[in-house]
């Protein structure tokens, strides 16, 4: 059985509106559930693939700061 997680996640959200996507992301982050990490990763990948150099730099800086602030 060949499962393509990326395509499954993308297909699961195709056609969703802004509010639905925002709610899904907010809930995934709020619930701190390991199961949702692959979906958030796919969303990040979609952003990254189409991001300008400036946006990529901004994202890296945000991640760098948050990683350094994160509690162990």
CHARMM-style PDB file with segment names, atoms N, HN, CA, C and O in Angstrom:
ATOM      1  N   UNK     1       0.855  -1.180   0.000  1.00  0.00      PROA
ATOM      2  CA  UNK     1       0.000   0.000   0.000  1.00  0.00      PROA
ATOM      3  C   UNK     1       0.901   1.244   0.000  1.00  0.00      PROA
ATOM      4  O   UNK     1       1.746   1.403   0.881  1.00  0.00      PROA
ATOM      5  N   UNK     2       0.718   2.102  -0.973  1.00  0.00      PROA
ATOM      6  HN  UNK     2       0.032   1.972  -1.688  1.00  0.00      PROA
ATOM      7  CA  UNK     2       1.530   3.306  -1.114  1.00  0.00      PROA
ATOM      8  C   UNK     2       0.714   4.518  -0.659  1.00  0.00      PROA
ATOM      9  O   UNK     2      -0.285   4.877  -1.282  1.00  0.00      PROA
ATOM     10  N   UNK     3       1.151   5.137   0.429  1.00  0.00      PROA
ATOM     11  HN  UNK     3       1.962   4.845   0.936  1.00  0.00      PROA
ATOM     12  CA  UNK     3       0.439   6.294   0.969  1.00  0.00      PROA
ATOM     13  C   UNK     3       1.297   7.533   0.745  1.00  0.00      PROA
ATOM     14  O   UNK     3       2.457   7.577   1.155  1.00  0.00      PROA
ATOM     15  N   UNK     4       0.727   8.528   0.099  1.00  0.00      PROA
ATOM     16  HN  UNK     4      -0.215   8.492  -0.234  1.00  0.00      PROA
ATOM     17  CA  UNK     4       1.409   9.791  -0.099  1.00  0.00      PROA
ATOM     18  C   UNK     4       0.791  10.788   0.879  1.00  0.00      PROA
ATOM     19  O   UNK     4      -0.273  11.354   0.630  1.00  0.00      PROA
ATOM     20  N   UNK     5       1.491  10.986   2.001  1.00  0.00      PROA
ATOM     21  HN  UNK     5       2.355  10.526   2.203  1.00  0.00      PROA
ATOM     22  CA  UNK     5       0.951  11.844   3.063  1.00  0.00      PROA
ATOM     23  C   UNK     5       0.745  13.269   2.564  1.00  0.00      PROA
ATOM     24  O   UNK     5      -0.282  13.888   2.845  1.00  0.00      PROA
ATOM     25  N   UNK     6       1.720  13.787   1.823  1.00  0.00      PROA
ATOM     26  HN  UNK     6       2.554  13.284   1.595  1.00  0.00      PROA
ATOM     27  CA  UNK     6       1.599  15.163   1.319  1.00  0.00      PROA
ATOM     28  C   UNK     6       0.315  15.321   0.499  1.00  0.00      PROA
ATOM     29  O   UNK     6      -0.478  16.234   0.731  1.00  0.00      PROA
ATOM     30  N   UNK     7       0.131  14.418  -0.457  1.00  0.00      PROA
ATOM     31  HN  UNK     7       0.775  13.677  -0.646  1.00  0.00      PROA
ATOM     32  CA  UNK     7      -1.033  14.543  -1.331  1.00  0.00      PROA
ATOM     33  C   UNK     7      -2.330  14.354  -0.565  1.00  0.00      PROA
ATOM     34  O   UNK     7      -3.324  15.022  -0.848  1.00  0.00      PROA
ATOM     35  N   UNK     8      -2.328  13.449   0.402  1.00  0.00      PROA
ATOM     36  HN  UNK     8      -1.521  12.906   0.632  1.00  0.00      PROA
ATOM     37  CA  UNK     8      -3.522  13.231   1.220  1.00  0.00      PROA
ATOM     38  C   UNK     8      -3.896  14.499   1.985  1.00  0.00      PROA
ATOM     39  O   UNK     8      -5.065  14.883   2.029  1.00  0.00      PROA
ATOM     40  N   UNK     9      -2.899  15.144   2.586  1.00  0.00      PROA
ATOM     41  HN  UNK     9      -1.950  14.832   2.550  1.00  0.00      PROA
ATOM     42  CA  UNK     9      -3.162  16.367   3.355  1.00  0.00      PROA
ATOM     43  C   UNK     9      -3.643  17.477   2.440  1.00  0.00      PROA
ATOM     44  O   UNK     9      -4.600  18.181   2.761  1.00  0.00      PROA
ATOM     45  N   UNK    10      -2.983  17.635   1.302  1.00  0.00      PROA
ATOM     46  HN  UNK    10      -2.206  17.063   1.042  1.00  0.00      PROA
ATOM     47  CA  UNK    10      -3.399  18.668   0.341  1.00  0.00      PROA
ATOM     48  C   UNK    10      -4.827  18.417  -0.123  1.00  0.00      PROA
ATOM     49  O   UNK    10      -5.644  19.337  -0.148  1.00  0.00      PROA
ATOM     50  N   UNK    11      -5.132  17.173  -0.490  1.00  0.00      PROA
ATOM     51  HN  UNK    11      -4.468  16.426  -0.469  1.00  0.00      PROA
ATOM     52  CA  UNK    11      -6.489  16.845  -0.955  1.00  0.00      PROA
ATOM     53  C   UNK    11      -7.518  17.059   0.147  1.00  0.00      PROA
ATOM     54  O   UNK    11      -8.654  17.446  -0.128  1.00  0.00      PROA
ATOM     55  N   UNK    12      -7.123  16.808   1.392  1.00  0.00      PROA
ATOM     56  HN  UNK    12      -6.200  16.494   1.615  1.00  0.00      PROA
ATOM     57  CA  UNK    12      -8.036  16.964   2.523  1.00  0.00      PROA
ATOM     58  C   UNK    12      -8.460  18.417   2.724  1.00  0.00      PROA
ATOM     59  O   UNK    12      -9.538  18.680   3.257  1.00  0.00      PROA
ATOM     60  N   UNK    13      -7.620  19.360   2.301  1.00  0.00      PROA
ATOM     61  HN  UNK    13      -6.744  19.146   1.867  1.00  0.00      PROA
ATOM     62  CA  UNK    13      -7.920  20.774   2.512  1.00  0.00      PROA
ATOM     63  C   UNK    13      -8.279  21.519   1.227  1.00  0.00      PROA
ATOM     64  O   UNK    13      -8.597  22.707   1.269  1.00  0.00      PROA
ATOM     65  N   UNK    14      -8.231  20.830   0.090  1.00  0.00      PROA
ATOM     66  HN  UNK    14      -7.973  19.864   0.057  1.00  0.00      PROA
ATOM     67  CA  UNK    14      -8.583  21.483  -1.179  1.00  0.00      PROA
ATOM     68  C   UNK    14      -9.999  22.030  -1.104  1.00  0.00      PROA
ATOM     69  O   UNK    14     -10.922  21.355  -0.649  1.00  0.00      PROA
ATOM     70  N   UNK    15     -10.147  23.246  -1.552  1.00  0.00      PROA
ATOM     71  HN  UNK    15      -9.397  23.795  -1.921  1.00  0.00      PROA
ATOM     72  CA  UNK    15     -11.467  23.867  -1.575  1.00  0.00      PROA
ATOM     73  C   UNK    15     -11.870  24.527  -0.266  1.00  0.00      PROA
ATOM     74  O   UNK    15     -12.899  25.200  -0.200  1.00  0.00      PROA
ATOM     75  N   UNK    16     -11.065  24.340   0.778  1.00  0.00      PROA
ATOM     76  HN  UNK    16     -10.230  23.793   0.724  1.00  0.00      PROA
ATOM     77  CA  UNK    16     -11.391  24.983   2.054  1.00  0.00      PROA
ATOM     78  C   UNK    16     -11.205  26.486   1.947  1.00  0.00      PROA
ATOM     79  O   UNK    16     -10.337  26.964   1.217  1.00  0.00      PROA
ATOM     80  N   UNK    17     -12.012  27.216   2.668  1.00  0.00      PROA
ATOM     81  HN  UNK    17     -12.717  26.828   3.262  1.00  0.00      PROA
ATOM     82  CA  UNK    17     -11.892  28.670   2.663  1.00  0.00      PROA
ATOM     83  C   UNK    17     -10.887  29.126   3.722  1.00  0.00      PROA
ATOM     84  O   UNK    17     -10.336  28.316   4.467  1.00  0.00      PROA
ATOM     85  N   UNK    18     -10.668  30.417   3.770  1.00  0.00      PROA
ATOM     86  HN  UNK    18     -11.116  31.074   3.165  1.00  0.00      PROA
ATOM     87  CA  UNK    18      -9.705  31.021   4.699  1.00  0.00      PROA
ATOM     88  C   UNK    18      -9.995  30.614   6.137  1.00  0.00      PROA
ATOM     89  O   UNK    18      -9.100  30.174   6.859  1.00  0.00      PROA
ATOM     90  N   UNK    19     -11.245  30.763   6.548  1.00  0.00      PROA
ATOM     91  HN  UNK    19     -11.972  31.120   5.962  1.00  0.00      PROA
ATOM     92  CA  UNK    19     -11.612  30.489   7.938  1.00  0.00      PROA
ATOM     93  C   UNK    19     -11.357  29.035   8.317  1.00  0.00      PROA
ATOM     94  O   UNK    19     -10.890  28.749   9.420  1.00  0.00      PROA
ATOM     95  N   UNK    20     -11.658  28.136   7.422  1.00  0.00      PROA
ATOM     96  HN  UNK    20     -12.037  28.369   6.527  1.00  0.00      PROA
ATOM     97  CA  UNK    20     -11.452  26.714   7.679  1.00  0.00      PROA
ATOM     98  C   UNK    20      -9.969  26.380   7.822  1.00  0.00      PROA
ATOM     99  O   UNK    20      -9.582  25.635   8.722  1.00  0.00      PROA
ATOM    100  N   UNK    21      -9.149  26.926   6.941  1.00  0.00      PROA
ATOM    101  HN  UNK    21      -9.465  27.531   6.209  1.00  0.00      PROA
ATOM    102  CA  UNK    21      -7.708  26.699   7.027  1.00  0.00      PROA
ATOM    103  C   UNK    21      -7.129  27.304   8.299  1.00  0.00      PROA
ATOM    104  O   UNK    21      -6.313  26.680   8.977  1.00  0.00      PROA
ATOM    105  N   UNK    22      -7.554  28.515   8.614  1.00  0.00      PROA
ATOM    106  HN  UNK    22      -8.217  29.021   8.063  1.00  0.00      PROA
ATOM    107  CA  UNK    22      -7.058  29.180   9.829  1.00  0.00      PROA
ATOM    108  C   UNK    22      -7.444  28.379  11.058  1.00  0.00      PROA
ATOM    109  O   UNK    22      -6.622  28.188  11.955  1.00  0.00      PROA
ATOM    110  N   UNK    23      -8.680  27.909  11.113  1.00  0.00      PROA
ATOM    111  HN  UNK    23      -9.347  28.064  10.385  1.00  0.00      PROA
ATOM    112  CA  UNK    23      -9.158  27.121  12.248  1.00  0.00      PROA
ATOM    113  C   UNK    23      -8.335  25.830  12.385  1.00  0.00      PROA
ATOM    114  O   UNK    23      -7.956  25.452  13.494  1.00  0.00      PROA
ATOM    115  N   UNK    24      -8.066  25.166  11.278  1.00  0.00      PROA
ATOM    116  HN  UNK    24      -8.375  25.473  10.377  1.00  0.00      PROA
ATOM    117  CA  UNK    24      -7.289  23.923  11.308  1.00  0.00      PROA
ATOM    118  C   UNK    24      -5.880  24.171  11.837  1.00  0.00      PROA
ATOM    119  O   UNK    24      -5.370  23.389  12.640  1.00  0.00      PROA
ATOM    120  N   UNK    25      -5.256  25.246  11.395  1.00  0.00      PROA
ATOM    121  HN  UNK    25      -5.670  25.881  10.743  1.00  0.00      PROA
ATOM    122  CA  UNK    25      -3.901  25.580  11.848  1.00  0.00      PROA
ATOM    123  C   UNK    25      -3.923  25.977  13.321  1.00  0.00      PROA
ATOM    124  O   UNK    25      -3.105  25.500  14.107  1.00  0.00      PROA
ATOM    125  N   UNK    26      -4.854  26.846  13.695  1.00  0.00      PROA
ATOM    126  HN  UNK    26      -5.519  27.233  13.057  1.00  0.00      PROA
ATOM    127  CA  UNK    26      -4.958  27.287  15.089  1.00  0.00      PROA
ATOM    128  C   UNK    26      -5.175  26.101  16.030  1.00  0.00      PROA
ATOM    129  O   UNK    26      -4.541  26.020  17.082  1.00  0.00      PROA
ATOM    130  N   UNK    27      -6.060  25.189  15.659  1.00  0.00      PROA
ATOM    131  HN  UNK    27      -6.575  25.255  14.805  1.00  0.00      PROA
ATOM    132  CA  UNK    27      -6.344  24.027  16.499  1.00  0.00      PROA
ATOM    133  C   UNK    27      -5.134  23.105  16.596  1.00  0.00      PROA
ATOM    134  O   UNK    27      -4.836  22.574  17.666  1.00  0.00      PROA
ATOM    135  N   UNK    28      -4.442  22.917  15.479  1.00  0.00      PROA
ATOM    136  HN  UNK    28      -4.684  23.348  14.610  1.00  0.00      PROA
ATOM    137  CA  UNK    28      -3.259  22.055  15.492  1.00  0.00      PROA
ATOM    138  C   UNK    28      -2.191  22.605  16.419  1.00  0.00      PROA
ATOM    139  O   UNK    28      -1.567  21.856  17.171  1.00  0.00      PROA
ATOM    140  N   UNK    29      -1.982  23.900  16.367  1.00  0.00      PROA
ATOM    141  HN  UNK    29      -2.488  24.509  15.756  1.00  0.00      PROA
ATOM    142  CA  UNK    29      -0.968  24.533  17.218  1.00  0.00      PROA
ATOM    143  C   UNK    29      -1.422  24.516  18.676  1.00  0.00      PROA
ATOM    144  O   UNK    29      -0.636  24.192  19.566  1.00  0.00      PROA
ATOM    145  N   UNK    30      -2.670  24.859  18.921  1.00  0.00      PROA
ATOM    146  HN  UNK    30      -3.309  25.122  18.198  1.00  0.00      PROA
ATOM    147  CA  UNK    30      -3.194  24.931  20.284  1.00  0.00      PROA
ATOM    148  C   UNK    30      -3.186  23.562  20.969  1.00  0.00      PROA
ATOM    149  O   UNK    30      -2.844  23.453  22.147  1.00  0.00      PROA
ATOM    150  N   UNK    31      -3.557  22.538  20.236  1.00  0.00      PROA
ATOM    151  HN  UNK    31      -3.834  22.626  19.279  1.00  0.00      PROA
ATOM    152  CA  UNK    31      -3.654  21.200  20.824  1.00  0.00      PROA
ATOM    153  C   UNK    31      -2.297  20.546  21.043  1.00  0.00      PROA
ATOM    154  O   UNK    31      -2.190  19.558  21.769  1.00  0.00      PROA
ATOM    155  N   UNK    32      -1.258  21.096  20.414  1.00  0.00      PROA
ATOM    156  HN  UNK    32      -1.345  21.899  19.824  1.00  0.00      PROA
ATOM    157  CA  UNK    32       0.103  20.578  20.607  1.00  0.00      PROA
ATOM    158  C   UNK    32       0.152  19.062  20.399  1.00  0.00      PROA
ATOM    159  O   UNK    32       0.806  18.340  21.152  1.00  0.00      PROA
ATOM    160  N   UNK    33      -0.543  18.600  19.376  1.00  0.00      PROA
ATOM    161  HN  UNK    33      -1.074  19.186  18.764  1.00  0.00      PROA
ATOM    162  CA  UNK    33      -0.692  17.179  19.091  1.00  0.00      PROA
ATOM    163  C   UNK    33       0.345  16.747  18.054  1.00  0.00      PROA
ATOM    164  O   UNK    33       0.423  17.327  16.971  1.00  0.00      PROA
ATOM    165  N   UNK    34       1.128  15.746  18.383  1.00  0.00      PROA
ATOM    166  HN  UNK    34       1.065  15.275  19.263  1.00  0.00      PROA
ATOM    167  CA  UNK    34       2.168  15.243  17.478  1.00  0.00      PROA
ATOM    168  C   UNK    34       1.584  14.769  16.146  1.00  0.00      PROA
ATOM    169  O   UNK    34       2.264  14.821  15.121  1.00  0.00      PROA
ATOM    170  N   UNK    35       0.349  14.315  16.150  1.00  0.00      PROA
ATOM    171  HN  UNK    35      -0.204  14.273  16.983  1.00  0.00      PROA
ATOM    172  CA  UNK    35      -0.284  13.794  14.937  1.00  0.00      PROA
ATOM    173  C   UNK    35      -0.443  14.880  13.879  1.00  0.00      PROA
ATOM    174  O   UNK    35      -0.427  14.589  12.683  1.00  0.00      PROA
ATOM    175  N   UNK    36      -0.596  16.120  14.310  1.00  0.00      PROA
ATOM    176  HN  UNK    36      -0.609  16.356  15.282  1.00  0.00      PROA
ATOM    177  CA  UNK    36      -0.829  17.210  13.358  1.00  0.00      PROA
ATOM    178  C   UNK    36       0.459  17.772  12.765  1.00  0.00      PROA
ATOM    179  O   UNK    36       0.406  18.554  11.816  1.00  0.00      PROA
ATOM    180  N   UNK    37       1.607  17.392  13.302  1.00  0.00      PROA
ATOM    181  HN  UNK    37       1.650  16.756  14.073  1.00  0.00      PROA
ATOM    182  CA  UNK    37       2.873  17.937  12.807  1.00  0.00      PROA
ATOM    183  C   UNK    37       3.110  17.686  11.318  1.00  0.00      PROA
ATOM    184  O   UNK    37       3.568  18.596  10.627  1.00  0.00      PROA
ATOM    185  N   UNK    38       2.819  16.500  10.796  1.00  0.00      PROA
ATOM    186  HN  UNK    38       2.447  15.761  11.357  1.00  0.00      PROA
ATOM    187  CA  UNK    38       3.022  16.311   9.348  1.00  0.00      PROA
ATOM    188  C   UNK    38       2.183  17.273   8.506  1.00  0.00      PROA
ATOM    189  O   UNK    38       2.653  17.776   7.485  1.00  0.00      PROA
ATOM    190  N   UNK    39       0.952  17.527   8.928  1.00  0.00      PROA
ATOM    191  HN  UNK    39       0.571  17.118   9.757  1.00  0.00      PROA
ATOM    192  CA  UNK    39       0.102  18.452   8.179  1.00  0.00      PROA
ATOM    193  C   UNK    39       0.648  19.860   8.190  1.00  0.00      PROA
ATOM    194  O   UNK    39       0.642  20.543   7.166  1.00  0.00      PROA
ATOM    195  N   UNK    40       1.124  20.301   9.350  1.00  0.00      PROA
ATOM    196  HN  UNK    40       1.128  19.746  10.182  1.00  0.00      PROA
ATOM    197  CA  UNK    40       1.721  21.628   9.434  1.00  0.00      PROA
ATOM    198  C   UNK    40       2.996  21.688   8.595  1.00  0.00      PROA
ATOM    199  O   UNK    40       3.308  22.717   7.996  1.00  0.00      PROA
ATOM    200  N   UNK    41       3.715  20.589   8.561  1.00  0.00      PROA
ATOM    201  HN  UNK    41       3.461  19.753   9.048  1.00  0.00      PROA
ATOM    202  CA  UNK    41       4.919  20.524   7.730  1.00  0.00      PROA
ATOM    203  C   UNK    41       4.601  20.652   6.257  1.00  0.00      PROA
ATOM    204  O   UNK    41       5.331  21.312   5.518  1.00  0.00      PROA
ATOM    205  N   UNK    42       3.522  20.030   5.824  1.00  0.00      PROA
ATOM    206  HN  UNK    42       2.929  19.494   6.424  1.00  0.00      PROA
ATOM    207  CA  UNK    42       3.096  20.145   4.422  1.00  0.00      PROA
ATOM    208  C   UNK    42       2.699  21.584   4.124  1.00  0.00      PROA
ATOM    209  O   UNK    42       3.055  22.122   3.076  1.00  0.00      PROA
ATOM    210  N   UNK    43       1.971  22.203   5.029  1.00  0.00      PROA
ATOM    211  HN  UNK    43       1.682  21.766   5.881  1.00  0.00      PROA
ATOM    212  CA  UNK    43       1.609  23.612   4.834  1.00  0.00      PROA
ATOM    213  C   UNK    43       2.857  24.483   4.728  1.00  0.00      PROA
ATOM    214  O   UNK    43       2.937  25.363   3.871  1.00  0.00      PROA
ATOM    215  N   UNK    44       3.832  24.231   5.607  1.00  0.00      PROA
ATOM    216  HN  UNK    44       3.767  23.516   6.303  1.00  0.00      PROA
ATOM    217  CA  UNK    44       5.067  25.013   5.569  1.00  0.00      PROA
ATOM    218  C   UNK    44       5.802  24.777   4.253  1.00  0.00      PROA
ATOM    219  O   UNK    44       6.339  25.713   3.661  1.00  0.00      PROA
ATOM    220  N   UNK    45       5.824  23.553   3.806  1.00  0.00      PROA
ATOM    221  HN  UNK    45       5.387  22.793   4.287  1.00  0.00      PROA
ATOM    222  CA  UNK    45       6.479  23.230   2.534  1.00  0.00      PROA
ATOM    223  C   UNK    45       5.830  23.993   1.370  1.00  0.00      PROA
ATOM    224  O   UNK    45       6.529  24.502   0.494  1.00  0.00      PROA
ATOM    225  N   UNK    46       4.513  24.068   1.366  1.00  0.00      PROA
ATOM    226  HN  UNK    46       3.945  23.654   2.078  1.00  0.00      PROA
ATOM    227  CA  UNK    46       3.811  24.807   0.315  1.00  0.00      PROA
ATOM    228  C   UNK    46       4.175  26.285   0.344  1.00  0.00      PROA
ATOM    229  O   UNK    46       4.356  26.910  -0.701  1.00  0.00      PROA
ATOM    230  N   UNK    47       4.279  26.833   1.537  1.00  0.00      PROA
ATOM    231  HN  UNK    47       4.132  26.326   2.386  1.00  0.00      PROA
ATOM    232  CA  UNK    47       4.676  28.233   1.679  1.00  0.00      PROA
ATOM    233  C   UNK    47       6.100  28.410   1.170  1.00  0.00      PROA
ATOM    234  O   UNK    47       6.379  29.303   0.371  1.00  0.00      PROA
ATOM    235  N   UNK    48       6.984  27.558   1.637  1.00  0.00      PROA
ATOM    236  HN  UNK    48       6.757  26.832   2.287  1.00  0.00      PROA
ATOM    237  CA  UNK    48       8.410  27.677   1.317  1.00  0.00      PROA
ATOM    238  C   UNK    48       8.664  27.599  -0.189  1.00  0.00      PROA
ATOM    239  O   UNK    48       9.457  28.368  -0.733  1.00  0.00      PROA
ATOM    240  N   UNK    49       7.988  26.669  -0.850  1.00  0.00      PROA
ATOM    241  HN  UNK    49       7.344  26.045  -0.408  1.00  0.00      PROA
ATOM    242  CA  UNK    49       8.191  26.461  -2.294  1.00  0.00      PROA
ATOM    243  C   UNK    49       7.866  27.705  -3.108  1.00  0.00      PROA
ATOM    244  O   UNK    49       8.444  27.913  -4.175  1.00  0.00      PROA
ATOM    245  N   UNK    50       6.964  28.520  -2.626  1.00  0.00      PROA
ATOM    246  HN  UNK    50       6.495  28.350  -1.759  1.00  0.00      PROA
ATOM    247  CA  UNK    50       6.511  29.682  -3.387  1.00  0.00      PROA
ATOM    248  C   UNK    50       6.897  31.013  -2.758  1.00  0.00      PROA
ATOM    249  O   UNK    50       6.442  32.070  -3.195  1.00  0.00      PROA
ATOM    250  N   UNK    51       7.730  30.957  -1.740  1.00  0.00      PROA
ATOM    251  HN  UNK    51       8.100  30.099  -1.385  1.00  0.00      PROA
ATOM    252  CA  UNK    51       8.086  32.177  -1.012  1.00  0.00      PROA
ATOM    253  C   UNK    51       9.226  32.925  -1.703  1.00  0.00      PROA
ATOM    254  O   UNK    51      10.108  32.331  -2.322  1.00  0.00      PROA
ATOM    255  N   UNK    52       9.173  34.227  -1.576  1.00  0.00      PROA
ATOM    256  HN  UNK    52       8.456  34.709  -1.073  1.00  0.00      PROA
ATOM    257  CA  UNK    52      10.272  35.059  -2.052  1.00  0.00      PROA
ATOM    258  C   UNK    52      11.468  34.866  -1.113  1.00  0.00      PROA
ATOM    259  O   UNK    52      11.326  34.328  -0.015  1.00  0.00      PROA
ATOM    260  N   UNK    53      12.619  35.304  -1.550  1.00  0.00      PROA
ATOM    261  HN  UNK    53      12.734  35.741  -2.442  1.00  0.00      PROA
ATOM    262  CA  UNK    53      13.809  35.245  -0.704  1.00  0.00      PROA
ATOM    263  C   UNK    53      13.574  36.038   0.578  1.00  0.00      PROA
ATOM    264  O   UNK    53      13.980  35.612   1.659  1.00  0.00      PROA
ATOM    265  N   UNK    54      12.925  37.177   0.458  1.00  0.00      PROA
ATOM    266  HN  UNK    54      12.595  37.523  -0.420  1.00  0.00      PROA
ATOM    267  CA  UNK    54      12.649  38.011   1.632  1.00  0.00      PROA
ATOM    268  C   UNK    54      11.760  37.277   2.641  1.00  0.00      PROA
ATOM    269  O   UNK    54      12.040  37.286   3.839  1.00  0.00      PROA
ATOM    270  N   UNK    55      10.690  36.642   2.156  1.00  0.00      PROA
ATOM    271  HN  UNK    55      10.462  36.635   1.182  1.00  0.00      PROA
ATOM    272  CA  UNK    55       9.811  35.906   3.055  1.00  0.00      PROA
ATOM    273  C   UNK    55      10.553  34.735   3.694  1.00  0.00      PROA
ATOM    274  O   UNK    55      10.390  34.486   4.888  1.00  0.00      PROA
ATOM    275  N   UNK    56      11.363  34.014   2.924  1.00  0.00      PROA
ATOM    276  HN  UNK    56      11.496  34.217   1.953  1.00  0.00      PROA
ATOM    277  CA  UNK    56      12.141  32.912   3.482  1.00  0.00      PROA
ATOM    278  C   UNK    56      13.068  33.416   4.587  1.00  0.00      PROA
ATOM    279  O   UNK    56      13.181  32.792   5.642  1.00  0.00      PROA
ATOM    280  N   UNK    57      13.725  34.535   4.342  1.00  0.00      PROA
ATOM    281  HN  UNK    57      13.634  35.042   3.485  1.00  0.00      PROA
ATOM    282  CA  UNK    57      14.606  35.109   5.362  1.00  0.00      PROA
ATOM    283  C   UNK    57      13.828  35.479   6.616  1.00  0.00      PROA
ATOM    284  O   UNK    57      14.289  35.233   7.731  1.00  0.00      PROA
ATOM    285  N   UNK    58      12.648  36.070   6.440  1.00  0.00      PROA
ATOM    286  HN  UNK    58      12.273  36.269   5.534  1.00  0.00      PROA
ATOM    287  CA  UNK    58      11.800  36.426   7.584  1.00  0.00      PROA
ATOM    288  C   UNK    58      11.383  35.178   8.367  1.00  0.00      PROA
ATOM    289  O   UNK    58      11.422  35.171   9.598  1.00  0.00      PROA
ATOM    290  N   UNK    59      10.991  34.138   7.658  1.00  0.00      PROA
ATOM    291  HN  UNK    59      10.960  34.144   6.658  1.00  0.00      PROA
ATOM    292  CA  UNK    59      10.576  32.896   8.311  1.00  0.00      PROA
ATOM    293  C   UNK    59      11.734  32.268   9.080  1.00  0.00      PROA
ATOM    294  O   UNK    59      11.560  31.814  10.211  1.00  0.00      PROA
ATOM    295  N   UNK    60      12.899  32.242   8.474  1.00  0.00      PROA
ATOM    296  HN  UNK    60      13.040  32.610   7.555  1.00  0.00      PROA
ATOM    297  CA  UNK    60      14.069  31.684   9.149  1.00  0.00      PROA
ATOM    298  C   UNK    60      14.373  32.470  10.415  1.00  0.00      PROA
ATOM    299  O   UNK    60      14.689  31.884  11.450  1.00  0.00      PROA
ATOM    300  N   UNK    61      14.281  33.774  10.342  1.00  0.00      PROA
ATOM    301  HN  UNK    61      14.024  34.251   9.501  1.00  0.00      PROA
ATOM    302  CA  UNK    61      14.556  34.609  11.515  1.00  0.00      PROA
ATOM    303  C   UNK    61      13.527  34.362  12.616  1.00  0.00      PROA
ATOM    304  O   UNK    61      13.887  34.284  13.790  1.00  0.00      PROA
ATOM    305  N   UNK    62      12.270  34.241  12.254  1.00  0.00      PROA
ATOM    306  HN  UNK    62      11.977  34.304  11.299  1.00  0.00      PROA
ATOM    307  CA  UNK    62      11.226  33.935  13.242  1.00  0.00      PROA
ATOM    308  C   UNK    62      11.506  32.588  13.897  1.00  0.00      PROA
ATOM    309  O   UNK    62      11.448  32.463  15.121  1.00  0.00      PROA
ATOM    310  N   UNK    63      11.810  31.584  13.084  1.00  0.00      PROA
ATOM    311  HN  UNK    63      11.858  31.686  12.091  1.00  0.00      PROA
ATOM    312  CA  UNK    63      12.098  30.250  13.615  1.00  0.00      PROA
ATOM    313  C   UNK    63      13.333  30.287  14.510  1.00  0.00      PROA
ATOM    314  O   UNK    63      13.326  29.706  15.595  1.00  0.00      PROA
ATOM    315  N   UNK    64      14.381  30.957  14.072  1.00  0.00      PROA
ATOM    316  HN  UNK    64      14.386  31.429  13.190  1.00  0.00      PROA
ATOM    317  CA  UNK    64      15.611  31.045  14.853  1.00  0.00      PROA
ATOM    318  C   UNK    64      15.336  31.649  16.234  1.00  0.00      PROA
ATOM    319  O   UNK    64      15.796  31.130  17.251  1.00  0.00      PROA
ATOM    320  N   UNK    65      14.589  32.738  16.253  1.00  0.00      PROA
ATOM    321  HN  UNK    65      14.215  33.159  15.427  1.00  0.00      PROA
ATOM    322  CA  UNK    65      14.276  33.396  17.525  1.00  0.00      PROA
ATOM    323  C   UNK    65      13.439  32.499  18.426  1.00  0.00      PROA
ATOM    324  O   UNK    65      13.714  32.381  19.620  1.00  0.00      PROA
ATOM    325  N   UNK    66      12.425  31.870  17.856  1.00  0.00      PROA
ATOM    326  HN  UNK    66      12.202  31.966  16.886  1.00  0.00      PROA
ATOM    327  CA  UNK    66      11.532  31.033  18.665  1.00  0.00      PROA
ATOM    328  C   UNK    66      12.247  29.788  19.181  1.00  0.00      PROA
ATOM    329  O   UNK    66      11.993  29.355  20.305  1.00  0.00      PROA
ATOM    330  N   UNK    67      13.130  29.209  18.383  1.00  0.00      PROA
ATOM    331  HN  UNK    67      13.337  29.560  17.470  1.00  0.00      PROA
ATOM    332  CA  UNK    67      13.894  28.039  18.827  1.00  0.00      PROA
ATOM    333  C   UNK    67      14.783  28.431  20.010  1.00  0.00      PROA
ATOM    334  O   UNK    67      14.894  27.690  20.986  1.00  0.00      PROA
ATOM    335  N   UNK    68      15.401  29.581  19.913  1.00  0.00      PROA
ATOM    336  HN  UNK    68      15.310  30.183  19.120  1.00  0.00      PROA
ATOM    337  CA  UNK    68      16.271  30.034  20.994  1.00  0.00      PROA
ATOM    338  C   UNK    68      15.495  30.403  22.252  1.00  0.00      PROA
ATOM    339  O   UNK    68      16.052  30.363  23.349  1.00  0.00      PROA
ATOM    340  N   UNK    69      14.220  30.761  22.118  1.00  0.00      PROA
ATOM    341  HN  UNK    69      13.767  30.794  21.227  1.00  0.00      PROA
ATOM    342  CA  UNK    69      13.385  31.110  23.266  1.00  0.00      PROA
ATOM    343  C   UNK    69      12.667  29.884  23.851  1.00  0.00      PROA
ATOM    344  O   UNK    69      12.158  29.935  24.970  1.00  0.00      PROA
ATOM    345  N   UNK    70      12.630  28.804  23.101  1.00  0.00      PROA
ATOM    346  HN  UNK    70      13.044  28.762  22.191  1.00  0.00      PROA
ATOM    347  CA  UNK    70      11.853  27.629  23.499  1.00  0.00      PROA
ATOM    348  C   UNK    70      12.383  27.030  24.794  1.00  0.00      PROA
ATOM    349  O   UNK    70      13.589  26.961  25.034  1.00  0.00      PROA
ATOM    350  N   UNK    71      11.451  26.608  25.600  1.00  0.00      PROA
ATOM    351  HN  UNK    71      10.472  26.664  25.405  1.00  0.00      PROA
ATOM    352  CA  UNK    71      11.800  25.929  26.855  1.00  0.00      PROA
ATOM    353  C   UNK    71      12.085  24.477  26.535  1.00  0.00      PROA
ATOM    354  O   UNK    71      11.493  23.898  25.624  1.00  0.00      PROA
ATOM    355  N   UNK    72      12.991  23.902  27.286  1.00  0.00      PROA
ATOM    356  HN  UNK    72      13.472  24.373  28.026  1.00  0.00      PROA
ATOM    357  CA  UNK    72      13.324  22.479  27.089  1.00  0.00      PROA
ATOM    358  C   UNK    72      12.287  21.581  27.683  1.00  0.00      PROA
ATOM    359  OT1 UNK    72      12.411  20.359  27.607  1.00  0.00      PROA
TER     360      UNK     72
END
